Amino acid sequence: MKFVSTRNASLQVTASEAILQGLAPDGGLYVPESFPSLATVNVHEISSYPELAFEVLAPFFEDDVLKDDLAEICIDAFNFPVPLVKLHEKQMILELYHGPTAAFKDFGARFLASSMEKLLKKQPRKLTILVATSGDTGGAVASAFAGRKGIEVKVLFPKGRVSARQQQQLTCWGGNIKAYEVDGSFDDCQKMVKDAFMDAKVSKEWGLSSANSINLGRLLPQSVYYVYASYLYHGAYGVKPTFIIPSGNVGNSCGAYWAFSMGSPIERIALAVNANKTIPDYLKEGEYKPRQSIATLANAMDVGSPSNMERLFNLYGDIATFRKMVSATSVDDESIKATIKEVYDELGYVICPHTATAERVRRDLPSSDDTIVVSTAHPAKFEAVVEPLIGTQIPVPEALASLLAKKSEFKSVGCDYRELFAE
Ligand SMILES: *Cc1c(COP(=O)(O)O)cnc(C)c1O
């Protein structure tokens, strides 16, 4: 299986090459040149999630140097449960927040880290991952790479702009994970990362690489849980489910479309967004207009220019096809709050602000049967928003609690990238 750039189909690489490069040299994103069919996978004979992941991903690694490592990578990366919970009758919730940092980003970050560690063993070299974060991404990446041999991670976060629990998840690792508090905004952090990559001497000397959400190594594993949940649902009820997905950069939903392209029993895929309405506006107006993001309660979805749209356009290029395949609905902060409260009052179930956007979309459907709302984070990560609404404390999951108890360590820096490499 080869992967091609969204901007040039003749630019072909293997999965490992795409994982190490991140972005294609022409600035495009890597996508599979074609999709393997799940028809050859006997889904019902598979006994564990890592085994399913291996079967689904194997065709993508067929002629890759990681081929013989894939089974081990899946066991290493997906070492936590993936429950499909019945919320109410034929309305399900897919809880993707049982990984070490309590958000779905653990799937992609752990698969990427495990793949990179294996690659490094085969081709030893210095590797430094630079990552700027506005909150969730940095924690998942730091956790996934902690203790990995031969890889150093530098995480940059904007001073005073991440929540206390998010900051703890960025700064509690020590060892090969270095955290930097930047006296500036998230955009300043991103600029420092870009500047470092542009500095050929620093980039070569440190073996710089990135772990951001456009990396193929984060995308591919995000298709597996859609395969898993759709077969599980279809097996139990004989009906194909519709997925409703809280979306920002559209990496998570891109995984769903890839699962659909492989032949998963999926009826429809619906995106829920917050007040950042770039995609709903495109569906309405037919003209794509990326813009600045605005701040909302579902902050991990505050994206005005979703980077993975380029991958969706690659699948469904013209607006007519796009409208047929994609629906997207915007949910504002007031509705997010009301939905968190409504679900708790009715069902005693607590959801995070991101999950609430998708649950709102479900509740506004003409019929909400045969739907799976994707839950992207544990509500305890957003306790400052959720607890006042439900009037009670949310028990902190064990994995998160153990991180919160660790010692926090970071270095304060200005906005000059060279400070990151002065040791
Ligand atoms: C990152 C994130 C999202 C958005 O996912 P995308 O892949 O960027 O669309 C939604 N919810 C949570 C909790 C996240 O951390």
The ligand as an SDF file (V2000), in Angstrom:
LIG
                    3D

 15 15  0  0  0  0  0  0  0  0999 V2000
   -9.1270   17.2250   19.6990 C   0  0  0  0  0  0  0  0  0  0  0  0
  -10.4690   17.0660   20.2880 C   0  0  0  0  0  0  0  0  0  0  0  0
  -11.6410   17.1460   19.5090 C   0  0  0  0  0  0  0  0  0  0  0  0
  -11.6120   17.4790   18.0330 C   0  0  0  0  0  0  0  0  0  0  0  0
  -11.0840   16.4250   17.2710 O   0  0  0  0  0  0  0  0  0  0  0  0
  -10.6090   16.6850   15.7800 P   0  0  0  0  0  0  0  0  0  0  0  0
   -9.9490   15.4400   15.3360 O   0  0  0  0  0  0  0  0  0  0  0  0
   -9.6520   17.8370   15.8460 O   0  0  0  0  0  0  0  0  0  0  0  0
  -11.8220   17.0130   14.9740 O   0  0  0  0  0  0  0  0  0  0  0  0
  -12.8590   16.9270   20.1200 C   0  0  0  0  0  0  0  0  0  0  0  0
  -12.9440   16.6760   21.4410 N   0  0  0  0  0  0  0  0  0  0  0  0
  -11.8500   16.5880   22.2200 C   0  0  0  0  0  0  0  0  0  0  0  0
  -12.0140   16.3160   23.6760 C   0  0  0  0  0  0  0  0  0  0  0  0
  -10.5690   16.7660   21.6850 C   0  0  0  0  0  0  0  0  0  0  0  0
   -9.4940   16.7010   22.4810 O   0  0  0  0  0  0  0  0  0  0  0  0
  1  2  1  0
  2  3  1  0
  2 14  2  0
  3  4  1  0
  3 10  2  0
  4  5  1  0
  5  6  1  0
  6  7  2  0
  6  8  1  0
  6  9  1  0
 10 11  1  0
 11 12  2  0
 12 13  1  0
 12 14  1  0
 14 15  1  0
M  END
$$$$
